[in-house]
Amino acid sequence: MQKSLKSSEYARLIAALVAVRHAVGIRQQALAKKLGRPQSFIAKYEGGERRIDVVEFIAIARALDADPVKLFRDFVAGKSPKAGRKPTAG
């Protein structure tokens, strides 16, 4: 079994989070601030340098005003993420 950090499935999960972030118009810096983390945390998981766990996935989804259960359900079903709010500055 391939390490999850390099798997195509993991890349698809991260792509879903990135797509939601882009759809709601939040920059990495603003998301990091909402999470109380440095911007490098966002850059590293989005760039495939760092793996996130399920607790971090939930926190990230909620910081993006997305339903983590729906986002994960859509991921499992192979659906593209849909944003739940309008873009904001930042």
C-alpha positions as CSV (number, residue, x, y, z in Angstrom):
1,M,0.0,0.0,0.0
2,Q,1.3,3.4,-0.9
3,K,1.9,6.0,1.8
4,S,-1.1,8.2,2.1
5,L,0.8,11.4,1.8
6,K,1.7,10.5,-1.8
7,S,-1.4,8.7,-2.8
8,S,-3.8,10.0,-5.5
9,E,-6.7,9.7,-3.0
10,Y,-4.9,11.9,-0.4
11,A,-4.1,14.4,-3.2
12,R,-7.8,14.4,-4.1
13,L,-8.8,15.1,-0.5
14,I,-6.4,18.0,-0.3
15,A,-7.6,19.3,-3.7
16,A,-11.1,19.3,-2.3
17,L,-10.0,21.5,0.7
18,V,-8.1,23.8,-1.6
19,A,-11.2,24.0,-4.0
20,V,-13.4,25.0,-1.1
21,R,-10.9,27.6,0.1
22,H,-10.7,29.1,-3.4
23,A,-14.5,29.0,-3.8
24,V,-15.1,30.9,-0.6
25,G,-12.4,33.4,-1.5
26,I,-10.1,32.9,1.6
27,R,-6.4,33.2,1.3
28,Q,-4.0,30.9,3.1
29,Q,-3.0,33.7,5.5
30,A,-6.7,34.3,6.5
31,L,-7.4,30.6,6.9
32,A,-4.3,30.2,9.0
33,K,-5.4,33.1,11.3
34,K,-8.8,31.5,11.8
35,L,-7.1,28.2,12.7
36,G,-4.5,29.9,15.0
37,R,-1.7,28.4,12.9
38,P,1.1,29.9,10.8
39,Q,0.5,30.4,7.1
40,S,3.2,27.7,6.5
41,F,0.8,25.1,8.0
42,I,-1.7,25.7,5.2
43,A,1.1,25.9,2.5
44,K,2.6,22.6,3.7
45,Y,-0.5,20.5,3.7
46,E,-1.8,22.1,0.4
47,G,1.6,21.5,-1.2
48,G,1.8,17.9,0.0
49,E,4.6,18.4,2.4
50,R,2.5,17.7,5.5
51,R,-0.3,15.3,6.3
52,I,-3.4,16.4,8.1
53,D,-5.4,14.1,10.5
54,V,-9.1,13.9,10.8
55,V,-9.3,16.4,13.6
56,E,-7.4,18.9,11.5
57,F,-9.6,18.2,8.5
58,I,-12.7,19.0,10.6
59,A,-11.1,22.2,11.9
60,I,-10.1,23.3,8.4
61,A,-13.5,22.6,7.0
62,R,-15.3,24.5,9.8
63,A,-12.9,27.4,9.4
64,L,-14.0,27.5,5.7
65,D,-17.6,27.5,6.9
66,A,-18.0,24.1,5.2
67,D,-19.8,21.1,6.7
68,P,-17.0,18.6,7.4
69,V,-19.3,15.6,7.2
70,K,-20.8,16.6,3.9
71,L,-17.3,17.5,2.5
72,F,-16.0,14.0,3.5
73,R,-19.2,12.3,2.3
74,D,-18.8,14.0,-1.1
75,F,-15.1,13.1,-1.2
76,V,-15.9,9.4,-0.5
77,A,-18.6,9.5,-3.2
78,G,-16.1,11.1,-5.7
79,K,-18.0,14.4,-5.9
80,S,-16.5,17.8,-6.3
81,P,-16.8,20.1,-3.3
82,K,-19.4,22.9,-3.3
83,A,-18.9,26.1,-1.3
84,G,-21.4,27.1,1.2
85,R,-20.9,30.9,1.3
86,K,-19.9,33.9,-0.8
87,P,-16.3,35.0,-1.2
88,T,-14.8,37.3,1.4
89,A,-11.7,39.5,1.3
90,G,-8.5,38.4,3.0
